Amino acid sequence: EQKRATEALKENELRYRLLAENATDVIWTVDMNLRLTYVSPAVARLRGYTPEEVLGEPAEKAYSPDSWALIQKVYAEELAEEKKDGRDLSRTRTLELEHSCKDGSFVWAETRISAIRDAEGNIVEILGVTRDISERKKAEEALRRSEETARRWAEEKAVMAEISRII
């Protein structure tokens, strides 16, 4: 019975490792000091670093200063939430963060964060799934510029109409 349980556990571990290592999203875990404990190979596609390089870097190096400040703010909020009675143990947060790349550039990514808990419900690690949203951010910026141009054009048209009316 114990041998079958051990084999089943090994099989499950292999299945999950296969999934994590072949996913296009970056799957990662950090300890309660925000130090990476695992990062999937997809980090190379997103940031240009190998998992080994990323595991050795300080967390703040992985983000733009604004994104790192947001992470610290959200982390403090979540730690405060943990102290409340009736807290939602399955809550998640989704953040848009700017990640630093090996070539010196930055890439926008959406990260969904949830807690990994022990049997008593205490957070022992944090699980994250990060997805590249660069194209979405570019489309949002293009839409914003287009709307701004349309607004300015409407204002100019109104001014011209007023000038015509006065003349």
C-alpha positions in Angstrom: 0.0 0.0 0.0 2.8 2.4 1.0 4.8 1.5 -2.2 1.7 2.2 -4.4 1.2 5.6 -2.6 4.9 6.5 -3.1 4.7 5.5 -6.8 1.5 7.6 -7.2 3.2 10.5 -5.6 6.2 10.2 -7.9 3.9 10.0 -10.9 1.9 13.1 -9.8 5.2 15.0 -9.3 6.4 14.1 -12.7 3.1 15.1 -14.3 3.1 18.5 -12.6 6.7 19.1 -13.4 6.0 18.3 -17.0 3.1 20.7 -17.1 5.1 23.5 -15.4 8.2 23.1 -17.5 6.2 23.1 -20.8 3.8 25.9 -20.0 4.1 29.2 -22.0 3.3 31.2 -18.8 6.0 31.6 -16.2 5.1 29.6 -13.1 7.0 30.5 -10.0 7.0 30.3 -6.2 8.6 32.5 -3.6 9.1 32.1 0.1 7.8 34.6 2.7 10.9 36.7 2.2 10.0 37.1 -1.5 13.0 34.9 -2.6 12.3 32.7 -5.6 12.2 29.0 -4.7 11.1 27.8 -8.2 10.7 29.4 -11.6 9.7 27.5 -14.8 11.8 27.5 -18.0 9.3 29.9 -19.7 11.1 32.8 -17.9 13.7 32.6 -20.7 11.0 33.5 -23.3 9.7 36.3 -21.1 12.9 37.9 -19.8 15.8 36.2 -21.5 17.3 34.7 -18.3 17.6 31.0 -17.5 15.8 29.8 -14.4 19.2 29.4 -12.7 20.1 33.0 -13.4 16.7 34.2 -12.0 16.8 32.1 -8.9 20.0 33.8 -7.9 18.9 37.4 -8.3 17.4 39.7 -5.8 13.7 40.1 -6.3 13.8 43.9 -6.8 16.2 43.4 -9.7 13.4 41.6 -11.7 11.1 44.6 -11.9 11.0 48.3 -12.8 11.1 50.5 -9.7 7.4 51.3 -9.9 6.4 47.7 -10.2 8.7 46.7 -7.3 7.0 49.4 -5.2 3.6 48.0 -6.1 4.7 44.5 -5.2 5.8 45.7 -1.7 2.5 47.6 -1.2 0.4 44.6 -2.2 2.5 42.2 -0.1 2.0 44.5 3.0 -1.8 44.6 2.2 -1.9 40.8 2.0 0.0 40.3 5.2 -2.5 42.7 6.9 -5.4 40.7 5.4 -4.0 37.5 6.9 -4.5 38.9 10.4 -8.2 39.4 9.9 -10.9 37.1 11.1 -12.9 35.4 8.4 -10.2 36.0 5.7 -10.7 34.3 2.3 -8.0 31.6 2.3 -8.4 31.1 -1.5 -8.1 34.8 -2.5 -5.9 35.8 -5.4 -4.5 39.0 -6.7 -3.7 40.0 -10.3 -1.1 42.6 -11.0 0.3 44.2 -14.1 4.0 44.5 -13.6 7.0 45.6 -15.7 9.7 43.0 -15.7 13.4 43.7 -16.5 14.9 41.7 -19.3 18.4 40.5 -19.8 18.9 42.8 -22.8 18.1 45.9 -20.6 14.6 46.4 -21.8 11.3 45.9 -19.9 8.3 43.7 -20.7 4.8 44.1 -19.3 3.3 41.0 -17.8 0.2 40.1 -15.9 0.8 38.1 -12.7 -1.8 36.1 -10.8 -0.7 35.4 -7.3 -2.1 33.0 -4.7 -1.0 31.6 -1.4 0.3 28.1 -0.8 -0.9 27.1 2.7 0.0 24.5 5.3 -2.5 22.3 7.0 -3.3 25.1 9.5 -4.1 27.6 6.8 -0.9 29.6 7.2 0.9 30.9 4.1 4.2 29.1 3.6 4.9 30.1 0.0 3.4 32.3 -2.7 2.5 30.9 -6.2 2.5 33.1 -9.2 1.6 32.6 -12.9 3.0 35.3 -15.1 1.9 36.0 -18.7 3.3 38.4 -21.3 0.8 41.2 -22.0 3.1 43.4 -24.1 0.9 43.3 -27.2 -2.2 44.1 -25.1 -0.4 47.1 -23.5 0.6 48.3 -27.0 -3.0 48.0 -28.2 -4.3 49.9 -25.1 -1.8 52.7 -25.7 -2.7 52.9 -29.4 -6.4 53.1 -28.4 -5.6 55.8 -25.9 -3.7 57.8 -28.5 -6.5 57.4 -31.0 -9.1 58.5 -28.5 -6.9 61.5 -27.6 -6.5 62.5 -31.2 -10.3 62.2 -31.8 -10.9 64.4 -28.7 -8.5 67.0 -30.0 -10.0 66.9 -33.5 -13.5 67.4 -32.0 -12.3 70.4 -29.9 -10.6 71.9 -33.0 -13.8 71.4 -35.0 -15.8 73.1 -32.3 -13.4 76.0 -32.3 -13.5 76.3 -36.1 -17.3 76.2 -36.0 -17.3 79.0 -33.4 -14.9 81.1 -35.5 -17.2 80.5 -38.5 -20.2 81.5 -36.5 -18.5 84.7 -35.3 -17.4 85.6 -38.8 
